[in-house]
Each structure stands twice: as C-alpha cells, then as structure tokens.
Amino acid sequence: MGNVNRSRGNSRDRHGRGVRRPLWSPRFEPGVARIGNFESTVQDAAEYLRTEYPDVFSELRVLVRDLPPLHGEIKSIRRYSFRRDTSTVIVFRIPIQRFRYRLDPLEEMFRIESYVIEAAAEMVGRDPRDFMGGESL
C-alpha cells in the first residue's frame, strides 16, 4: 500500500464529509441577513397598517434605528418612539433583538410586528388590538 501524504489544506476530507469551506461566503456576510430580515419585517408591518387601515395610517412612516438616544440616568430602554406631527414611528433594532425571549424565527417576526403595531396604535391614541385583526375599520 502506498502511503499518501495529504496536506491539511484545502483538500482535507474529514470522515468522508467532503472538503471544508469557509463558514461565510462573499455572498452572505456575517450579520447582513439578521439586519435585513428585521428591517423587512418592520416595513412589512408598516405596509400592512397602511393597506388595511388607510384612513388611519395612509401617511405612516416607519424608520429603523439601532438605539434610542440615551440621556441621563437610564431606567428602561425604549423599543420604539413616535412623532405624531409627522406620523413617524421609530423602531429601535438592538433593544428588540437583544432582549428577546424566544428563538423561533416565526415568533420573532410576530414580536417585531407587534412592536410596530403597538407604536403606531399608541401614536394615534388607539388600542393595538384594534389593528391586529385584519379587518378594515
């Protein structure tokens, strides 16, 4: 039997599983998918509100920011804020993502949507449950 000397480089085939490759490829950089999914979920929730409740949210704008402004002593970190005069809701990504309790992606999506709906409802002075049914007013 011939003794084949293999380097531990690119041709390494461990336990017959094939050649190893980098975990991240140039197409999928670390962290891009998570941020993109968060922002698209927020925008989908905003579009839902604009479509289902146009008389209330036709001018709704939703922005995503990393963190709320931190001033003075911090007792709690806000997940969202809003400006009634411009019909703008600002959702803060890091507090929502970091302080989560569930790891299921579907539950995470519903949780993000609920913050958008809660903020928009609070902005117009209504109960968030008024906007979670799917029926127009």
VOBAZA-734498 format. One line per 10 residues: number of its first residue (from 1); their letters; for each residue x, y, z of N, C-alpha, C, O, CB. Coordinates in steps of 0.001 Angstrom, whole numbers, plus 500000, padded with zeros to 6 digits. Glycine has a CB too. Example, Ala and Ser with C-alpha at 12.3 -4.5 7.8 and 13.67 -1.06 7.14 Angstrom:
1) as) 513190/494310/507800/512300/495500/507800/513200/496700/507800/514236/496681/508465/511308/495527/509046  512850/497750/507080/513670/498940/507140/512900/500030/507870/513409/501138/508039/514084/499402/505725;
***
This chain:
1) mgnvnrsrgn) 500836/498829/500000/500000/500000/500000/500879/501230/500000/501880/501307/500712/499050/500000/501199  500490/502171/499202/501259/503398/499145/500815/504358/500225/499627/504492/500518/501132/504046/497782  501767/505003/500794/501473/505989/501815/501259/507337/501127/502189/507902/500552/502618/506066/502875  500019/507849/501191/499701/509112/500546/499792/510207/501588/499113/510175/502615/498292/509079/499886  500640/511169/501305/500826/512286/502215/499893/513411/501793/500069/513996/500725/502307/512762/502232  498927/513709/502604/497988/514787/502297/498259/515977/503195/498535/515830/504386/496531/514312/502458  498178/517135/502616/498328/518341/503433/497000/518610/504134/495956/518084/503748/498766/519574/502561  497062/519413/505140/495849/519753/505876/495194/521001/505301/494459/521702/505997/496162/519959/507357  495459/521272/504050/494925/522478/503407/493537/522279/502850/492665/521706/503505/495838/522922/502305  493339/522756/501641/492020/522766/501009/491481/521384/500673/490274/521228/500487/492072/523580/499767;
11) srdrhgrgvr) 492342/520380/500591/491860/519061/500171/491488/518175/501354/491304/516971/501181/492914/518367/499331  491375/518736/502533/491063/517932/503711/489641/517410/503638/488697/518182/503463/491263/518747/504993  489487/516108/503771/488183/515458/503701/487994/514693/505000/488483/513571/505132/488068/514507/502449  487313/515266/505934/487178/514676/507249/485988/513735/507297/484858/514152/507043/487040/515759/508305  486220/512511/507610/485178/511491/507782/484272/511359/506562/483094/511028/506700/484339/511814/508997  484800/511611/505392/484021/511438/504176/482949/512480/503955/482033/512255/503163/483399/510117/504185  483034/513616/504631/482003/514646/504509/482302/515662/503417/481509/516578/503198/481839/515360/505819  483377/515526/502758/483713/516483/501711/484704/517522/502199/485059/517573/503376/482463/517164/501201  485129/518331/501277/486127/519352/501562/485493/520469/502373/484379/520906/502084/486740/519905/500260  486211/520927/503389/485707/522043/504192/485812/523336/503412/486704/523523/502584/486476/522158/505518;
21) rplwsprfep) 484894/524204/503696/484939/525529/503086/484617/526563/504161/484122/526204/505229/483942/525636/501882  484886/527826/503898/484631/528859/504907/483150/528905/505290/482273/528631/504470/485084/530235/504389  482897/529251/506530/481529/529362/507008/480786/530484/506292/479624/530314/505924/481513/529595/508513  481435/531624/506090/480812/532755/505425/481358/532856/504017/482562/532706/503805/481052/534066/506205  480513/533100/503080/480952/533323/501710/480810/534813/501415/480172/535532/502184/480126/532455/500691  481386/535282/500331/481240/536696/499991/479784/537101/499768/479432/538266/499957/482048/537010/498753  478935/536151/499369/477517/536474/499151/476771/536699/500447/475817/537477/500472/476842/535369/498371  477172/536045/501527/476460/536135/502795/477435/536582/503880/478065/535754/504537/475803/534773/503165  477552/537874/504060/478458/538384/505074/477819/538249/506447/476593/538257/506558/478830/539848/504789  478623/538126/507490/478066/537974/508840/477176/539144/509225/477548/540303/509039/479186/537830/509859;
31) gvarignfes) 475998/538840/509761/475091/539849/510281/474181/540501/509270/473216/541154/509669/475860/540879/510933  474431/540361/507993/473616/541035/506992/472203/540479/506966/471241/541242/506886/474252/540906/505618  472065/539181/507031/470740/538570/506961/469880/538990/508140/468695/539272/507960/470855/537050/506915  470438/539039/509328/469655/539396/510508/469131/540817/510413/467957/541069/510687/470491/539235/511767  469999/541752/510024/469571/543139/509917/468537/543277/508810/467519/543944/508998/470774/544063/509654  468777/542666/507675/467847/542750/506561/466496/542171/506906/465471/542741/506532/468408/542046/505362  466464/541056/507607/465204/540454/507999/464453/541343/508971/463232/541461/508874/465438/539089/508612  465140/541958/509889/464492/542846/510849/463828/544007/510124/462649/544291/510330/465506/543368/511882  464595/544668/509280/464064/545833/508585/462926/545466/507642/461949/546208/507538/465168/546523/507813  463035/544341/506960/461947/543944/506061/460693/543566/506844/459582/543812/506375/462386/542769/505176;
41) tvqdaaeylr) 460847/542976/508018/459691/542660/508864/459005/543935/509329/457777/544019/509336/460119/541815/510077  459800/544928/509718/459241/546221/510143/458493/546875/508992/457379/547363/509178/460357/547162/510657  459088/546892/507808/458442/547523/506662/457194/546755/506226/456225/547367/505777/459422/547628/505499  457200/545433/506349/456010/544642/506037/454866/544976/506992/453714/545074/506570/456332/543141/506102  455175/545148/508265/454146/545509/509247/453593/546901/508952/452390/547130/509074/454718/545453/510683  454458/547822/508568/454000/549168/508217/453113/549137/506980/452094/549825/506920/455196/550098/507982  453501/548345/506006/452692/548224/504793/451327/547602/505097/450317/547998/504517/453433/547383/503741  451303/546636/506001/450039/546033/506440/449121/547112/507015/447944/547179/506661/450296/544921/507496  449660/547959/507902/448846/549011/508518/448358/550016/507477/447196/550422/507513/449645/549734/509608  449224/550422/506551/448823/551377/505516/447755/550794/504594/446854/551508/504154/450037/551804/504695;
51) teypdvfsel) 447857/549500/504305/446915/548850/503392/445579/548545/504058/444521/548826/503493/447517/547570/502851  445625/547973/505250/444391/547552/505927/443636/548711/506581/442414/548648/506715/444715/546515/506977  444338/549757/506984/443718/550881/507695/444155/552199/507058/444800/553015/507717/444091/550855/509205  443811/552418/505780/444307/553611/505085/443780/554925/505656/444461/555947/505573/443945/553529/503634  442574/554916/506236/442047/556154/506801/442802/556588/508051/442751/557763/508415/440581/555990/507123  443495/555677/508714/444248/555997/509928/445741/556132/509632/446399/557019/510174/444018/554920/510998  446286/555255/508772/447734/555174/508587/448208/555454/507162/449271/554968/506775/448203/553824/508994  447468/556209/506382/447901/556456/505000/449229/557216/504935/449987/557038/503981/446827/557239/504250  449518/558043/505912/450752/558833/505928/451829/558227/506826/452843/558874/507088/450451/560246/506384  451630/557010/507296/452566/556388/508240/453940/556194/507628/454077/555661/506526/452026/555051/508714;
61) rvlvrdlppl) 454956/556634/508357/456357/556377/508008/456970/555606/509160/456745/555932/510326/457151/557712/507724  457741/554589/508835/458401/553795/509875/459895/553779/509575/460319/553437/508470/457820/552330/509944  460681/554153/510574/462140/554173/510453/462737/553170/511416/462177/552921/512484/462705/555588/510724  463873/552590/511048/464594/551669/511917/465898/552337/512321/466668/552780/511470/464853/550294/511211  466138/552406/513610/467389/552924/514156/467979/551850/515063/467260/550982/515556/467166/554272/514937  469272/551913/515275/469917/550909/516131/469534/551065/517592/469112/550098/518226/471422/550994/515991  469676/552265/518137/469427/552502/519557/468671/553805/519757/468782/554720/518940/470746/552529/520340  467899/553898/520845/467280/555185/521165/468339/556132/521718/469381/555682/522195/466116/555008/522184  468085/557435/521660/469022/558373/522276/469104/558103/523778/468077/557938/524436/468593/559842/522007  470293/558059/524308/470499/557770/525727/470914/559053/526438/472001/559583/526207/471572/556656/525924;
71) hgeiksirry) 470033/559542/527304/470294/560772/528034/470132/560515/529523/469170/559874/529944/469353/561905/527568  471068/561012/530319/470953/560928/531769/470894/559509/532292/471465/558588/531708/469746/561662/532217  470194/559348/533402/470056/558038/534037/469052/557188/533262/467950/557642/532954/469615/558188/535516  469432/555979/532957/468585/555090/532162/467879/554114/533089/468521/553326/533783/469417/554329/531094  466553/554173/533095/465769/553242/533909/465228/552099/533067/465087/550976/533549/464617/553972/534598  464929/552384/531826/464497/551348/530891/464859/551801/529476/464958/552995/529191/462955/551066/531021  465048/550835/528619/465410/551144/527242/464176/550994/526374/463520/549952/526368/466560/550226/526738  463876/552046/525650/462684/552042/524803/462876/551144/523592/463988/551021/523078/462344/553462/524353  461808/550522/523139/461817/549691/521934/461388/550498/520713/461733/550157/519582/460898/548474/522113  460628/551578/520950/460149/552417/519859/459838/553806/520380/459742/554024/521588/458908/551799/519193;
81) sfrrdtstvi) 459683/554735/519461/459181/556069/519768/458379/556525/518547/458373/555847/517519/460360/557081/520114  457714/557653/518657/456923/558143/517535/456820/559650/517598/457048/560275/518634/455525/557509/517528  456464/560218/516440/456216/561655/516321/454866/561832/515651/454703/561546/514465/457353/562378/515511  453911/562301/516416/452555/562466/515879/452504/563481/514743/451776/563292/513769/451603/562892/516986  453284/564565/514868/453210/565633/513878/453640/565186/512483/453171/565746/511492/454063/566790/514318  454509/564204/512385/454957/563714/511071/454475/562294/510780/454849/561722/509756/456477/563758/510990  453658/561715/511652/453169/560333/511517/454319/559355/511317/454282/558492/510441/452185/560223/510342  455334/559512/512147/456534/558693/512037/456726/557832/513273/456684/558322/514402/457756/559570/511816  456936/556550/513047/457269/555609/514113/458737/555247/513941/459188/554968/512830/456344/554325/514077  459474/555251/515034/460882/554863/515007/461024/553614/515855/460706/553618/517044/461816/556017/515526;
91) vfripiqrfr) 461504/552546/515239/461673/551256/515914/463173/551069/516155/463983/551265/515249/461066/550058/515059  463536/550688/517383/464940/550526/517752/465317/549047/517707/464833/548242/518503/465211/551117/519159  466188/548710/516761/466532/547325/516454/467250/546591/517582/466860/545476/517928/467381/547290/515236  468273/547178/518155/469093/546456/519140/468299/546089/520395/468382/544942/520834/470304/547300/519530  467534/547007/520994/466753/546574/522169/465752/545463/521860/465514/544590/522695/466013/547756/522750  465173/545494/520679/464205/544455/520322/464903/543124/520098/464425/542086/520557/463419/544856/519068  466024/543146/519400/466720/541892/519121/467448/541345/520336/467461/540131/520537/467697/542086/517994  468039/542173/521131/468856/541695/522254/468035/541220/523435/468446/540307/524151/469782/542779/522707  466878/541832/523648/466064/541487/524809/464909/540588/524404/463762/540835/524776/465538/542750/525493  465208/539563/523654/464159/538641/523220/464176/537391/524098/465177/537062/524735/464342/538261/521725;
101) yrldpleemf) 463057/536726/524107/462912/535548/524949/462742/534274/524144/462921/533177/524672/461744/535720/525871  462401/534406/522879/462151/533230/522043/463147/533201/520897/463553/534246/520388/460700/533228/521501  463527/532029/520505/464472/531898/519416/463825/531435/518114/464489/531394/517077/465552/530947/519806  462551/531090/518153/461844/530647/516955/461702/531830/515993/461179/532872/516389/460445/530052/517320  462150/531700/514749/462098/532826/513804/460690/533360/513557/460513/534567/513389/462698/532409/512494  459695/532491/513531/458328/532944/513306/457827/533772/514488/457199/534813/514297/457402/531745/513066  458102/533313/515699/457713/534085/516876/458453/535411/516933/457892/536423/517353/457977/533287/518147  459706/535406/516511/460497/536640/516472/459874/537634/515492/459793/538826/515787/461967/536338/516074  459437/537156/514336/458802/538018/513350/457505/538619/513911/457252/539813/513751/458515/537230/512057  456690/537790/514567/455448/538295/515163/455730/539312/516260/454988/540282/516415/454620/537140/515728;
111) riesyvieaa) 456783/539099/517011/457137/540016/518095/457564/541374/517537/457178/542415/518068/458263/539418/518962  458358/541361/516470/458781/542614/515838/457560/543348/515284/457417/544556/515478/459814/542342/514705  456688/542624/514601/455469/543233/514068/454608/543824/515176/454022/544893/515006/454666/542204/513279  454529/543137/516303/453695/543645/517400/454226/544970/517941/453437/545826/518340/453620/542615/518531  455547/545157/517962/456099/546447/518397/455731/547553/517418/455419/548666/517839/457628/546360/518542  455762/547270/516127/455395/548276/515130/453929/548647/515283/453581/549828/515273/455674/547762/513699  453078/547657/515422/451641/547912/515572/451354/548640/516876/450533/549557/516909/450850/546595/515519  452023/548240/517949/451840/548901/519247/452247/550371/519178/451532/551232/519689/452655/548181/520334  453367/550662/518561/453843/552043/518444/452888/552879/517595/452557/554008/517958/455255/552074/517837  452445/552325/516468/451532/553053/515585/450196/553305/516276/449626/554389/516151/451313/552274/514277;
121) aemvgrdprd) 449700/552320/516996/448433/552482/517711/448560/553530/518809/447667/554359/518985/447979/551144/518310  449653/553497/519539/449871/554485/520594/449973/555890/519997/449505/556862/520591/451147/554149/521396  450586/555985/518823/450731/557281/518161/449368/557896/517833/449200/559110/517941/451562/557130/516880  448394/557074/517433/447067/557598/517084/446092/557519/518258/444916/557850/518106/446497/556832/515893  446568/557084/519428/445725/557041/520616/444704/555921/520632/443604/556086/521161/445024/558322/520758  445057/554793/520059/444142/553649/519999/444776/552432/520634/445974/552422/520915/443746/553341/518550  443974/551406/520861/444453/550140/521403/445089/549329/520273/444508/549244/519191/443292/549344/522080  446267/548728/520491/446905/547947/519438/446049/546798/518924/446168/546403/517765/448204/547408/519934  445184/546259/519783/444329/545138/519352/443342/545545/518274/442815/544693/517559/443572/544571/520537  443086/546855/518151/442207/547336/517090/442792/547094/515707/442058/547049/514720/441930/548810/517275;
131) fmggesl) 444117/546938/515631/444802/546835/514350/445421/545462/514096/446182/545296/513143/445865/547878/514269  445109/544501/514918/445708/543178/514741/444728/542175/514142/445066/541000/514001/446219/542658/516069  443532/542609/513790/442526/541675/513320/442567/541373/511843/442232/540262/511434/441210/542186/513651  442974/542342/511023/442981/542122/509590/441721/542642/508905/441641/542626/507677/443144/540662/509305  440741/543100/509670/439534/543663/509088/439651/545180/509115/440105/545751/510107/438260/543183/509849  439254/545824/508053/439301/547275/507985/438272/547872/508920/437262/547246/509243/439071/547761/506556  438543/549094/509348/437631/549791/510260/436348/550160/509591/435472/550753/510221/438276/551026/510814;
***
